[in-house]
Amino acid sequence: MNKRTILGALAVFMFLLIAAQSVTAQQQPSARVMLREGNEYFGQGNYREAIELYESIIRLYPESSEANEAKKKLESPEIRSKKSSIKNYEENIKPYVKEQETSTTPEQSVPKEVLSTTTTENADGSTTTTTKYADGSTTTTTKKANGDTRTVTKKTLPPDWRRN
């Protein structure tokens, strides 16, 4: 092989290597961007998303200054308490609490034993009806003056909801 062929092949190889790194860098946000987004989520009260971003920074950019900042954030009392609360919710409460917004009609509902029903008229002209059932669940339906309806069903936690 002559010198020109080797230099040409080396130039093509270097070009491909640089192009591959450029594509990889474009697919993944920078640590600075991720830290800024994590801080924004935290400021908005979206703690789960903030924690996930902080942990991703540490995993993806372990030697960066942003990773050090993310570690400090995760060790702060605010985040530690939120992290503990999220873990408690995921492990203990979430399986028992079922809250859903639906627009079901009474024909679509499964009949349950009703303990009590109360209806109140709100200052904005809407009405709220709360129905308590024997199984511990509560359904609250709010009908706005413009006809919009929002129904929320909550299941009460059983006495043994804490797992040891």
Buried (B, 14 or more C-beta within 10 A) or exposed (E): EEEEEEEEEEEEEEEEEEEEEEEEEEEEBBBBEBBBBBBEBBEEEBBEBBBBBBBBBBEBBEEBEBBBBBBEBBEEEEBEEBBEEBEEEEEBEEEEEEEEEBEBEEEEEEEEEEEEEEEEEEEEEBEBBBBBBEEEBBBBBBBEEEEEEBBBBBBBBEEEEEEE
